[in-house]
Amino acid sequence: MRNFRWPILVGIVTVFLGCVSAFSLAQEPPAATPPAPQAAPTPESSSSEKPKKQKYSHANDFLIFGTVFDPKGYAFPGAQLKIRRSNEKKFRWDDYTNSRGDFAFRVPQGSQYEMVVHAKGFADQTRDLDGKTGVSEARLVIRMEPGGGKKK
């Protein structure tokens, strides 16, 4: 029986070494291929191309953030916030306060804005915001007042 152990052991080692070498060859990166030469731009093709649209950068945005509280001074989660430019009728941005009553909006700088905070059973709170002053942010603290719920 002892004579059969050595050939089995040698066979297992051979298979293991074959697998290791195949695995190491698979891990090598492929040989780099030279890039294809590009044609030189002609004056005709460059003049007929449309100019690329600039990507919008948020670097100069007006940041509006704050907290909404209930009449007792606790955080008010789920209050609806709507923001529009003062000269427009339609609200462009809307969101709800998080579980801590916090909110944050990023709007383009250079306009006057109106923000309305709405919650069922409370009076709507309206704030005018000036995004033209050069200040890049507005920090608001809003306290909801009871009694604004209209019954239909």
HUJOUR-V168081 format. One line per field, one symbol per residue. phi: phi as a letter, one per 30 degrees, with the letter a starting at -180 (. if undefined). A space follows every 50 residues. Layout:
# HUJOUR-V168081
phi: ???
This chain:
# HUJOUR-V168081
phi: .dddddddddddddddddddddddddddddddcddddcdddcdddddddd ddddddcddcdcccblbccdddjddcdiddcbbbddcccddcbbabdddc idbabbbddjbcbbcccbbdibddccbcbcccdjdcabccbccdcdjcdc cc
